[in-house]
Amino acid sequence: MILSKDINTVYFVGIGGIGMSALARLFNHQGLRVAGYDRTATNITRQLVEEGIHVHYDDLGSEVSTLISEPEQTLVVYTPAVPSDHEELKWLKQNKYLIVKRASVLGLLCSQFQCMAVSGTHGKTTVSTMAATIMNNRPEKCGAILGGISKNFHSNLVLPDKESNWMITEADEFDRSFLQLSPDIAVITSIDADHLDIYSNVEEIILSFNEFVGKIRPGGILLLNEKVRDKVKSEGVKTYTYSLTGPSDFKTENLKLDESTRCYSFQLQTPSGTTSEITMQYPGLLNVENAVAAGAASWLAGTGLREISLGIESYLGVKRRFDIRYIGKESVYIDDYAHHPEELKAFINSVRKLYPGRKITGIFQPHLYSRTRDLADDFATSLDLLDIAIILPVYPAREQPIEGVSSALLASKIQKADHFLMEKSEITRFLKENRTEVLLTMGAGDIELLSDEIIETIKHEEEA
């Protein structure tokens, strides 16, 4: 228990978010009364209800009082994704409830443990989930607050053993949330321009990551992707680097692609020696680099080489991260959370290496008007790596429309790929009329809701 003994209820405004739902599960497991609001029903909110958590989808305003205790007995947790004029939030503020950001609660939770915090504009979900899988091969199993649903743990929450003092978490740069953490081991996977609705420019993002480095506890360790080494000031902090194959403290040796499974095998070189051959069950060259990062962070936390090898080999992935949803006689369908140009580029290039010579069709749902505006040229460059690009309307999330910013802006900048603007309702008809060899869905909005229908359509067309 990390809260005052007077608190018996935790109420989440935005409970369906991946990070919020993990905390809701944690408090529910601890025996507190947990409830929350979200805008729409999703697989996550339905699972929370099955676990005994009350979730509603209408802004109740003052009626929220029926779901919570008195102010001195209730903690309200909110996410910055919820607008400030939300009626429930306004009523809760007016009635003197204790209201805190999710990041503050996460920081308080992690302060009770030795903390491994994985940051970066891309890759943090995969690296943190891989590290949790590895460190659960130790006799004392770690805890983890994850940014995706692990296929190994079937959850975004991993409860630690009583004997374990390690907690792994993502360190999110959005809204500078990661500055609430004080990790023992900090990982930085990447630093690119993103969240320019929060940061004025990439220099501000770099400055924020350097502030995060300053939060490392005395005697702590920094693990950097070699690619960001020149962006981070790490004086006074013990620092290690990792890479796929380049000069660094941790890297692969004897990297090979198995032509039958389309997965990679390699040995991991560490400062204490090299592992035996590791054969991954999870595809994608970008995920080999993620495995190096996860193995390195786990080694720095005292995990042995054998446990690292077993963890990487047993890793099954995260839902919506290079998620191979269907392999048929003629077609492959892969879903991914990629919503930034660099993520799109890495994802599409990894798919190209897996399926050389095959036509790749990508369905992309832009996420946020501001990101679409600020990175339009880069998005177009990444989408040009496809053979066919289908662009859905922008998913607004927390934003209002911006004049002149739409999916058509991206389409107008694409130079090479055949491209189409479509509504979600038009995708099934397109797939019926156009056989795909390799189909990708990409985005951080609600594009995943298309997945089951896409699979059924592809299956039906293959059997026809």
One Martini backbone bead per residue (centre of mass of N, CA, C, O) as a GRO file, in nm:
protein
  464
    1MET     BB    1   0.095   0.038   0.024
    2ILE     BB    2   0.098   0.404  -0.079
    3LEU     BB    3  -0.131   0.509   0.095
    4SER     BB    4  -0.330   0.635   0.291
    5LYS     BB    5  -0.535   0.484   0.528
    6ASP     BB    6  -0.790   0.672   0.449
    7ILE     BB    7  -0.784   0.543   0.177
    8ASN     BB    8  -1.057   0.359  -0.019
    9THR     BB    9  -1.054   0.535  -0.295
   10VAL     BB   10  -1.015   0.511  -0.659
   11TYR     BB   11  -1.032   0.762  -0.917
   12PHE     BB   12  -1.056   0.752  -1.280
   13VAL     BB   13  -0.972   0.989  -1.537
   14GLY     BB   14  -0.909   0.767  -1.783
   15ILE     BB   15  -0.905   0.438  -1.736
   16GLY     BB   16  -0.839   0.322  -2.043
   17GLY     BB   17  -0.565   0.374  -2.026
   18ILE     BB   18  -0.276   0.204  -2.016
   19GLY     BB   19  -0.161   0.341  -1.753
   20MET     BB   20  -0.420   0.363  -1.581
   21SER     BB   21  -0.507   0.059  -1.575
   22ALA     BB   22  -0.263  -0.043  -1.416
   23LEU     BB   23  -0.326   0.115  -1.155
   24ALA     BB   24  -0.609   0.007  -1.112
   25ARG     BB   25  -0.518  -0.285  -1.073
   26LEU     BB   26  -0.339  -0.241  -0.831
   27PHE     BB   27  -0.555  -0.125  -0.633
   28ASN     BB   28  -0.746  -0.363  -0.659
   29HIS     BB   29  -0.545  -0.573  -0.545
   30GLN     BB   30  -0.525  -0.403  -0.261
   31GLY     BB   31  -0.856  -0.351  -0.193
   32LEU     BB   32  -0.966  -0.119  -0.333
   33ARG     BB   33  -1.177   0.112  -0.447
   34VAL     BB   34  -1.262   0.104  -0.802
   35ALA     BB   35  -1.300   0.371  -1.046
   36GLY     BB   36  -1.432   0.507  -1.375
   37TYR     BB   37  -1.358   0.703  -1.665
   38ASP     BB   38  -1.464   0.690  -2.016
   39ARG     BB   39  -1.548   0.753  -2.342
   40THR     BB   40  -1.497   0.443  -2.426
   41ALA     BB   41  -1.531   0.127  -2.511
   42THR     BB   42  -1.300  -0.141  -2.444
   43ASN     BB   43  -1.110  -0.401  -2.383
   44ILE     BB   44  -1.001  -0.282  -2.122
   45THR     BB   45  -1.266  -0.196  -1.981
   46ARG     BB   46  -1.393  -0.477  -1.987
   47GLN     BB   47  -1.175  -0.609  -1.810
   48LEU     BB   48  -1.214  -0.432  -1.561
   49VAL     BB   49  -1.502  -0.524  -1.505
   50GLU     BB   50  -1.428  -0.827  -1.468
   51GLU     BB   51  -1.237  -0.732  -1.210
   52GLY     BB   52  -1.445  -0.516  -1.045
   53ILE     BB   53  -1.459  -0.248  -1.210
   54HIS     BB   54  -1.598   0.060  -1.239
   55VAL     BB   55  -1.738   0.170  -1.558
   56HIS     BB   56  -1.789   0.477  -1.736
   57TYR     BB   57  -1.914   0.700  -2.034
   58ASP     BB   58  -2.032   0.939  -1.872
   59ASP     BB   59  -2.054   1.264  -1.785
   60LEU     BB   60  -2.165   1.313  -1.451
   61GLY     BB   61  -2.050   1.504  -1.268
   62SER     BB   62  -2.201   1.513  -0.964
   63GLU     BB   63  -2.279   1.198  -0.986
   64VAL     BB   64  -1.999   1.080  -0.897
   65SER     BB   65  -2.065   1.058  -0.588
   66THR     BB   66  -2.185   0.755  -0.611
   67LEU     BB   67  -1.870   0.624  -0.657
   68ILE     BB   68  -1.762   0.771  -0.398
   69SER     BB   69  -1.611   0.912  -0.147
   70GLU     BB   70  -1.499   1.109   0.054
   71PRO     BB   71  -1.243   1.324   0.019
   72GLU     BB   72  -1.062   1.187   0.258
   73GLN     BB   73  -1.110   0.883   0.094
   74THR     BB   74  -1.011   1.010  -0.191
   75LEU     BB   75  -0.855   0.935  -0.502
   76VAL     BB   76  -0.768   1.132  -0.786
   77VAL     BB   77  -0.701   1.029  -1.122
   78TYR     BB   78  -0.529   1.184  -1.399
   79THR     BB   79  -0.512   1.273  -1.739
   80PRO     BB   80  -0.404   1.502  -1.979
   81ALA     BB   81  -0.613   1.391  -2.200
   82VAL     BB   82  -0.810   1.536  -2.025
   83PRO     BB   83  -1.008   1.786  -2.020
   84SER     BB   84  -1.051   2.067  -1.813
   85ASP     BB   85  -1.384   2.075  -1.880
   86HIS     BB   86  -1.455   1.841  -1.726
   87GLU     BB   87  -1.715   1.791  -1.517
   88GLU     BB   88  -1.597   1.605  -1.305
   89LEU     BB   89  -1.340   1.760  -1.247
   90LYS     BB   90  -1.475   2.022  -1.160
   91TRP     BB   91  -1.634   1.902  -0.921
   92LEU     BB   92  -1.392   1.784  -0.765
   93LYS     BB   93  -1.249   2.053  -0.720
   94GLN     BB   94  -1.484   2.206  -0.576
   95ASN     BB   95  -1.485   1.946  -0.349
   96LYS     BB   96  -1.182   1.884  -0.247
   97TYR     BB   97  -1.032   1.679  -0.399
   98LEU     BB   98  -0.779   1.460  -0.449
   99ILE     BB   99  -0.573   1.562  -0.728
  100VAL     BB  100  -0.380   1.358  -0.956
  101LYS     BB  101  -0.142   1.264  -1.148
  102ARG     BB  102  -0.025   0.981  -1.271
  103ALA     BB  103   0.281   1.047  -1.246
  104SER     BB  104   0.278   1.083  -0.935
  105VAL     BB  105   0.188   0.798  -0.862
  106LEU     BB  106   0.417   0.650  -1.001
  107GLY     BB  107   0.645   0.784  -0.842
  108LEU     BB  108   0.555   0.680  -0.566
  109LEU     BB  109   0.563   0.382  -0.626
  110CYS     BB  110   0.870   0.365  -0.728
  111SER     BB  111   0.997   0.470  -0.452
  112GLN     BB  112   0.957   0.170  -0.314
  113PHE     BB  113   1.180   0.096  -0.527
  114GLN     BB  114   1.364  -0.037  -0.753
  115CYS     BB  115   1.422   0.148  -1.056
  116MET     BB  116   1.320   0.091  -1.396
  117ALA     BB  117   1.350   0.336  -1.661
  118VAL     BB  118   1.191   0.363  -1.981
  119SER     BB  119   1.295   0.564  -2.244
  120GLY     BB  120   1.153   0.724  -2.532
  121THR     BB  121   1.001   0.786  -2.837
  122HIS     BB  122   1.094   0.481  -2.885
  123GLY     BB  123   1.058   0.138  -2.746
  124LYS     BB  124   0.964   0.128  -2.439
  125THR     BB  125   0.759  -0.102  -2.434
  126THR     BB  126   0.936  -0.333  -2.534
  127VAL     BB  127   1.173  -0.307  -2.336
  128SER     BB  128   1.014  -0.328  -2.068
  129THR     BB  129   0.881  -0.604  -2.132
  130MET     BB  130   1.139  -0.763  -2.175
  131ALA     BB  131   1.262  -0.707  -1.897
  132ALA     BB  132   1.034  -0.845  -1.738
  133THR     BB  133   1.073  -1.123  -1.864
  134ILE     BB  134   1.361  -1.164  -1.773
  135MET     BB  135   1.323  -1.093  -1.453
  136ASN     BB  136   1.117  -1.352  -1.431
  137ASN     BB  137   1.376  -1.562  -1.419
  138ARG     BB  138   1.410  -1.498  -1.144
  139PRO     BB  139   1.353  -1.587  -0.827
  140GLU     BB  140   1.283  -1.278  -0.809
  141LYS     BB  141   1.005  -1.116  -0.908
  142CYS     BB  142   0.915  -0.857  -1.077
  143GLY     BB  143   0.779  -0.553  -1.147
  144ALA     BB  144   0.518  -0.391  -1.371
  145ILE     BB  145   0.459  -0.094  -1.574
  146LEU     BB  146   0.284  -0.092  -1.875
  147GLY     BB  147   0.230   0.019  -2.235
  148GLY     BB  148   0.115  -0.281  -2.263
  149ILE     BB  149   0.008  -0.599  -2.369
  150SER     BB  150   0.130  -0.877  -2.258
  151LYS     BB  151   0.176  -1.207  -2.381
  152ASN     BB  152   0.294  -1.329  -2.116
  153PHE     BB  153   0.092  -1.173  -1.889
  154HIS     BB  154  -0.188  -1.053  -1.993
  155SER     BB  155  -0.075  -0.756  -1.923
  156ASN     BB  156   0.017  -0.423  -1.768
  157LEU     BB  157   0.058  -0.600  -1.500
  158VAL     BB  158   0.323  -0.672  -1.261
  159LEU     BB  159   0.364  -0.853  -0.983
  160PRO     BB  160   0.557  -0.867  -0.718
  161ASP     BB  161   0.744  -1.013  -0.519
  162LYS     BB  162   0.821  -0.993  -0.190
  163GLU     BB  163   1.142  -1.028  -0.256
  164SER     BB  164   1.116  -0.794  -0.444
  165ASN     BB  165   1.278  -0.459  -0.549
  166TRP     BB  166   1.156  -0.443  -0.848
  167MET     BB  167   1.063  -0.179  -1.087
  168ILE     BB  168   0.907  -0.150  -1.400
  169THR     BB  169   0.903   0.138  -1.629
  170GLU     BB  170   0.775   0.382  -1.798
  171ALA     BB  171   0.914   0.692  -1.945
  172ASP     BB  172   0.725   0.967  -2.012
  173GLU     BB  173   0.756   1.266  -2.204
  174PHE     BB  174   0.483   1.342  -2.177
  175ASP     BB  175   0.440   1.618  -1.991
  176ARG     BB  176   0.699   1.537  -1.825
  177SER     BB  177   0.647   1.274  -1.650
  178PHE     BB  178   0.945   1.153  -1.596
  179LEU     BB  179   1.013   1.373  -1.362
  180GLN     BB  180   0.876   1.181  -1.127
  181LEU     BB  181   1.129   1.012  -1.147
  182SER     BB  182   1.382   0.790  -0.955
  183PRO     BB  183   1.610   0.607  -1.084
  184ASP     BB  184   1.850   0.348  -1.098
  185ILE     BB  185   1.758   0.280  -1.399
  186ALA     BB  186   1.822   0.439  -1.710
  187VAL     BB  187   1.657   0.451  -2.028
  188ILE     BB  188   1.759   0.543  -2.372
  189THR     BB  189   1.641   0.485  -2.703
  190SER     BB  190   1.528   0.783  -2.792
  191ILE     BB  191   1.546   1.112  -2.982
  192ASP     BB  192   1.265   1.289  -3.100
  193ALA     BB  193   1.037   1.457  -3.263
  194ASP     BB  194   0.773   1.529  -3.025
  195HIS     BB  195   0.525   1.678  -2.876
  196LEU     BB  196   0.482   1.986  -3.003
  197ASP     BB  197   0.249   2.072  -2.796
  198ILE     BB  198   0.469   2.082  -2.555
  199TYR     BB  199   0.710   2.130  -2.738
  200SER     BB  200   0.871   2.362  -2.933
  201ASN     BB  201   1.127   2.165  -2.970
  202VAL     BB  202   1.390   1.949  -2.984
  203GLU     BB  203   1.558   2.094  -2.767
  204GLU     BB  204   1.349   2.057  -2.540
  205ILE     BB  205   1.354   1.752  -2.541
  206ILE     BB  206   1.651   1.716  -2.471
  207LEU     BB  207   1.636   1.870  -2.205
  208SER     BB  208   1.435   1.675  -2.069
  209PHE     BB  209   1.617   1.424  -2.078
  210ASN     BB  210   1.838   1.556  -1.902
  211GLU     BB  211   1.658   1.587  -1.656
  212PHE     BB  212   1.612   1.285  -1.620
  213VAL     BB  213   1.905   1.215  -1.560
  214GLY     BB  214   1.899   1.398  -1.294
  215LYS     BB  215   1.699   1.173  -1.143
  216ILE     BB  216   1.906   0.991  -1.073
  217ARG     BB  217   2.023   0.813  -0.841
  218PRO     BB  218   2.255   0.764  -0.635
  219GLY     BB  219   2.446   0.522  -0.808
  220GLY     BB  220   2.335   0.514  -1.073
  221ILE     BB  221   2.216   0.425  -1.413
  222LEU     BB  222   2.301   0.468  -1.763
  223LEU     BB  223   2.124   0.377  -2.069
  224LEU     BB  224   2.236   0.403  -2.411
  225ASN     BB  225   2.184   0.474  -2.714
  226GLU     BB  226   2.430   0.543  -2.929
  227LYS     BB  227   2.257   0.752  -3.104
  228VAL     BB  228   2.226   0.955  -2.826
  229ARG     BB  229   2.502   1.033  -2.698
  230ASP     BB  230   2.525   1.346  -2.807
  231LYS     BB  231   2.248   1.443  -2.633
  232VAL     BB  232   2.382   1.347  -2.357
  233LYS     BB  233   2.439   1.441  -2.024
  234SER     BB  234   2.658   1.220  -1.800
  235GLU     BB  235   2.788   1.355  -1.578
  236GLY     BB  236   2.821   1.156  -1.284
  237VAL     BB  237   2.722   0.901  -1.453
  238LYS     BB  238   2.689   0.582  -1.500
  239THR     BB  239   2.771   0.469  -1.836
  240TYR     BB  240   2.598   0.301  -2.100
  241THR     BB  241   2.597   0.117  -2.412
  242TYR     BB  242   2.398   0.048  -2.712
  243SER     BB  243   2.361  -0.190  -2.993
  244LEU     BB  244   2.353  -0.387  -3.255
  245THR     BB  245   2.687  -0.361  -3.387
  246GLY     BB  246   2.829  -0.140  -3.263
  247PRO     BB  247   3.004   0.055  -3.069
  248SER     BB  248   2.973  -0.096  -2.740
  249ASP     BB  249   2.880  -0.259  -2.445
  250PHE     BB  250   2.622  -0.356  -2.611
  251LYS     BB  251   2.583  -0.642  -2.839
  252THR     BB  252   2.590  -0.817  -3.123
  253GLU     BB  253   2.648  -1.155  -3.237
  254ASN     BB  254   2.582  -1.347  -3.492
  255LEU     BB  255   2.368  -1.235  -3.689
  256LYS     BB  256   2.055  -1.408  -3.777
  257LEU     BB  257   1.831  -1.533  -4.028
  258ASP     BB  258   1.547  -1.727  -4.028
  259GLU     BB  259   1.382  -1.835  -4.309
  260SER     BB  260   1.139  -1.993  -4.171
  261THR     BB  261   1.063  -1.785  -3.918
  262ARG     BB  262   1.176  -1.477  -3.941
  263CYS     BB  263   1.395  -1.491  -3.719
  264TYR     BB  264   1.637  -1.412  -3.481
  265SER     BB  265   1.986  -1.464  -3.413
  266PHE     BB  266   2.212  -1.439  -3.119
  267GLN     BB  267   2.464  -1.271  -2.943
  268LEU     BB  268   2.535  -1.128  -2.622
  269GLN     BB  269   2.730  -0.856  -2.546
  270THR     BB  270   2.915  -0.809  -2.246
  271PRO     BB  271   3.128  -0.712  -1.991
  272SER     BB  272   3.115  -1.040  -1.883
  273GLY     BB  273   3.019  -1.145  -2.168
  274THR     BB  274   2.877  -1.413  -2.366
  275THR     BB  275   2.625  -1.554  -2.490
  276SER     BB  276   2.451  -1.771  -2.606
  277GLU     BB  277   2.240  -1.857  -2.829
  278ILE     BB  278   1.971  -1.655  -2.948
  279THR     BB  279   1.620  -1.729  -3.008
  280MET     BB  280   1.370  -1.574  -3.148
  281GLN     BB  281   0.998  -1.534  -3.158
  282TYR     BB  282   1.043  -1.235  -3.259
  283PRO     BB  283   1.019  -1.011  -3.497
  284GLY     BB  284   1.248  -0.794  -3.609
  285LEU     BB  285   1.518  -0.589  -3.606
  286LEU     BB  286   1.426  -0.378  -3.395
  287ASN     BB  287   1.393  -0.613  -3.171
  288VAL     BB  288   1.690  -0.667  -3.131
  289GLU     BB  289   1.765  -0.396  -3.012
  290ASN     BB  290   1.562  -0.420  -2.780
  291ALA     BB  291   1.697  -0.674  -2.658
  292VAL     BB  292   1.961  -0.542  -2.587
  293ALA     BB  293   1.844  -0.335  -2.390
  294ALA     BB  294   1.705  -0.538  -2.197
  295GLY     BB  295   1.958  -0.706  -2.134
  296ALA     BB  296   2.128  -0.473  -2.024
  297ALA     BB  297   1.941  -0.377  -1.794
  298SER     BB  298   1.935  -0.654  -1.651
  299TRP     BB  299   2.237  -0.676  -1.599
  300LEU     BB  300   2.250  -0.409  -1.427
  301ALA     BB  301   2.040  -0.566  -1.217
  302GLY     BB  302   2.183  -0.872  -1.189
  303THR     BB  303   2.150  -1.049  -1.435
  304GLY     BB  304   2.201  -1.332  -1.588
  305LEU     BB  305   2.279  -1.474  -1.887
  306ARG     BB  306   2.073  -1.706  -1.881
  307GLU     BB  307   1.823  -1.534  -1.808
  308ILE     BB  308   1.840  -1.355  -2.055
  309SER     BB  309   1.808  -1.571  -2.270
  310LEU     BB  310   1.535  -1.687  -2.172
  311GLY     BB  311   1.374  -1.423  -2.193
  312ILE     BB  312   1.408  -1.364  -2.496
  313GLU     BB  313   1.304  -1.646  -2.598
  314SER     BB  314   1.009  -1.608  -2.440
  315TYR     BB  315   0.925  -1.372  -2.600
  316LEU     BB  316   0.591  -1.265  -2.742
  317GLY     BB  317   0.505  -0.974  -2.681
  318VAL     BB  318   0.293  -0.699  -2.791
  319LYS     BB  319   0.024  -0.551  -2.831
  320ARG     BB  320   0.074  -0.354  -3.113
  321ARG     BB  321   0.377  -0.488  -3.157
  322PHE     BB  322   0.447  -0.642  -3.411
  323ASP     BB  323   0.150  -0.780  -3.478
  324ILE     BB  324   0.081  -1.093  -3.583
  325ARG     BB  325  -0.248  -1.173  -3.691
  326TYR     BB  326  -0.181  -1.301  -3.994
  327ILE     BB  327  -0.130  -1.623  -4.168
  328GLY     BB  328  -0.142  -1.723  -4.495
  329LYS     BB  329  -0.112  -1.833  -4.811
  330GLU     BB  330  -0.089  -1.505  -4.921
  331SER     BB  331  -0.120  -1.356  -4.638
  332VAL     BB  332  -0.025  -1.070  -4.432
  333TYR     BB  333  -0.089  -0.944  -4.089
  334ILE     BB  334   0.011  -0.627  -3.935
  335ASP     BB  335   0.023  -0.469  -3.617
  336ASP     BB  336   0.076  -0.113  -3.515
  337TYR     BB  337   0.153   0.179  -3.306
  338ALA     BB  338   0.259   0.353  -3.510
  339HIS     BB  339   0.287   0.746  -3.495
  340HIS     BB  340   0.575   0.799  -3.610
  341PRO     BB  341   0.798   0.834  -3.855
  342GLU     BB  342   1.021   0.653  -3.726
  343GLU     BB  343   0.835   0.414  -3.669
  344LEU     BB  344   0.742   0.361  -3.953
  345LYS     BB  345   1.017   0.314  -4.078
  346ALA     BB  346   1.107   0.075  -3.898
  347PHE     BB  347   0.867  -0.108  -3.957
  348ILE     BB  348   0.875  -0.123  -4.268
  349ASN     BB  349   1.171  -0.217  -4.294
  350SER     BB  350   1.131  -0.481  -4.135
  351VAL     BB  351   0.923  -0.599  -4.327
  352ARG     BB  352   1.102  -0.602  -4.580
  353LYS     BB  353   1.308  -0.807  -4.460
  354LEU     BB  354   1.095  -1.037  -4.420
  355TYR     BB  355   0.942  -0.950  -4.722
  356PRO     BB  356   1.089  -0.978  -4.990
  357GLY     BB  357   0.916  -0.868  -5.284
  358ARG     BB  358   0.662  -0.768  -5.142
  359LYS     BB  359   0.361  -0.627  -5.122
  360ILE     BB  360   0.290  -0.319  -4.941
  361THR     BB  361   0.016  -0.243  -4.729
  362GLY     BB  362  -0.093   0.066  -4.572
  363ILE     BB  363  -0.272   0.158  -4.273
  364PHE     BB  364  -0.320   0.500  -4.168
  365GLN     BB  365  -0.360   0.673  -3.846
  366PRO     BB  366  -0.354   0.966  -3.752
  367HIS     BB  367  -0.214   1.140  -3.453
  368LEU     BB  368  -0.295   1.431  -3.430
  369TYR     BB  369  -0.283   1.745  -3.555
  370SER     BB  370  -0.007   1.851  -3.463
  371ARG     BB  371   0.165   1.615  -3.569
  372THR     BB  372   0.073   1.633  -3.862
  373ARG     BB  373   0.180   1.919  -3.908
  374ASP     BB  374   0.484   1.900  -3.798
  375LEU     BB  375   0.533   1.593  -3.968
  376ALA     BB  376   0.442   1.568  -4.267
  377ASP     BB  377   0.701   1.515  -4.433
  378ASP     BB  378   0.790   1.262  -4.271
  379PHE     BB  379   0.544   1.092  -4.319
  380ALA     BB  380   0.566   1.080  -4.627
  381THR     BB  381   0.841   0.942  -4.637
  382SER     BB  382   0.748   0.683  -4.490
  383LEU     BB  383   0.500   0.609  -4.676
  384ASP     BB  384   0.690   0.572  -4.934
  385LEU     BB  385   0.776   0.271  -4.844
  386LEU     BB  386   0.530   0.194  -4.973
  387ASP     BB  387   0.312   0.080  -5.217
  388ILE     BB  388   0.049   0.123  -5.032
  389ALA     BB  389  -0.145   0.408  -4.915
  390ILE     BB  390  -0.369   0.438  -4.638
  391ILE     BB  391  -0.566   0.719  -4.525
  392LEU     BB  392  -0.699   0.823  -4.246
  393PRO     BB  393  -0.839   0.999  -4.036
  394VAL     BB  394  -0.783   1.195  -3.785
  395TYR     BB  395  -0.697   1.140  -3.455
  396PRO     BB  396  -0.759   1.363  -3.195
  397ALA     BB  397  -0.815   1.309  -2.907
  398ARG     BB  398  -0.729   1.605  -2.725
  399GLU     BB  399  -0.813   1.758  -2.992
  400GLN     BB  400  -0.867   2.010  -3.207
  401PRO     BB  401  -0.907   2.127  -3.492
  402ILE     BB  402  -0.696   2.228  -3.769
  403GLU     BB  403  -0.652   2.440  -3.999
  404GLY     BB  404  -0.541   2.252  -4.283
  405VAL     BB  405  -0.557   1.975  -4.116
  406SER     BB  406  -0.505   1.656  -4.274
  407SER     BB  407  -0.477   1.377  -4.459
  408ALA     BB  408  -0.439   1.538  -4.725
  409LEU     BB  409  -0.165   1.655  -4.653
  410LEU     BB  410  -0.011   1.390  -4.673
  411ALA     BB  411  -0.097   1.299  -4.957
  412SER     BB  412   0.033   1.552  -5.108
  413LYS     BB  413   0.345   1.441  -5.024
  414ILE     BB  414   0.334   1.191  -5.181
  415GLN     BB  415   0.548   1.040  -5.439
  416LYS     BB  416   0.533   0.703  -5.479
  417ALA     BB  417   0.298   0.593  -5.354
  418ASP     BB  418   0.015   0.460  -5.356
  419HIS     BB  419  -0.285   0.661  -5.277
  420PHE     BB  420  -0.545   0.684  -5.012
  421LEU     BB  421  -0.852   0.810  -4.907
  422MET     BB  422  -1.020   0.693  -4.604
  423GLU     BB  423  -1.256   0.532  -4.444
  424LYS     BB  424  -1.318   0.281  -4.232
  425SER     BB  425  -1.578   0.176  -4.394
  426GLU     BB  426  -1.388   0.112  -4.669
  427ILE     BB  427  -1.189  -0.128  -4.616
  428THR     BB  428  -1.340  -0.388  -4.683
  429ARG     BB  429  -1.390  -0.327  -4.980
  430PHE     BB  430  -1.097  -0.302  -5.063
  431LEU     BB  431  -1.013  -0.598  -4.980
  432LYS     BB  432  -1.212  -0.736  -5.178
  433GLU     BB  433  -1.081  -0.583  -5.444
  434ASN     BB  434  -0.780  -0.620  -5.294
  435ARG     BB  435  -0.520  -0.804  -5.285
  436THR     BB  436  -0.296  -0.889  -5.027
  437GLU     BB  437   0.022  -0.961  -4.905
  438VAL     BB  438   0.105  -0.708  -4.715
  439LEU     BB  439  -0.052  -0.598  -4.415
  440LEU     BB  440  -0.090  -0.275  -4.255
  441THR     BB  441  -0.139  -0.135  -3.929
  442MET     BB  442  -0.134   0.221  -3.817
  443GLY     BB  443  -0.158   0.347  -3.483
  444ALA     BB  444  -0.297   0.529  -3.173
  445GLY     BB  445  -0.588   0.490  -3.191
  446ASP     BB  446  -0.877   0.300  -3.330
  447ILE     BB  447  -0.765   0.091  -3.550
  448GLU     BB  448  -0.790  -0.185  -3.393
  449LEU     BB  449  -1.104  -0.221  -3.454
  450LEU     BB  450  -1.038  -0.352  -3.750
  451SER     BB  451  -0.893  -0.629  -3.722
  452ASP     BB  452  -1.114  -0.851  -3.725
  453GLU     BB  453  -1.234  -0.769  -4.000
  454ILE     BB  454  -0.978  -0.806  -4.163
  455ILE     BB  455  -0.935  -1.105  -4.110
  456GLU     BB  456  -1.205  -1.206  -4.224
  457THR     BB  457  -1.163  -1.094  -4.510
  458ILE     BB  458  -0.903  -1.240  -4.584
  459LYS     BB  459  -1.002  -1.525  -4.541
  460HIS     BB  460  -1.239  -1.517  -4.741
  461GLU     BB  461  -1.064  -1.450  -4.994
  462GLU     BB  462  -0.881  -1.707  -4.977
  463GLU     BB  463  -1.137  -1.913  -4.991
  464ALA     BB  464  -1.273  -1.818  -5.274
   0.00000   0.00000   0.00000
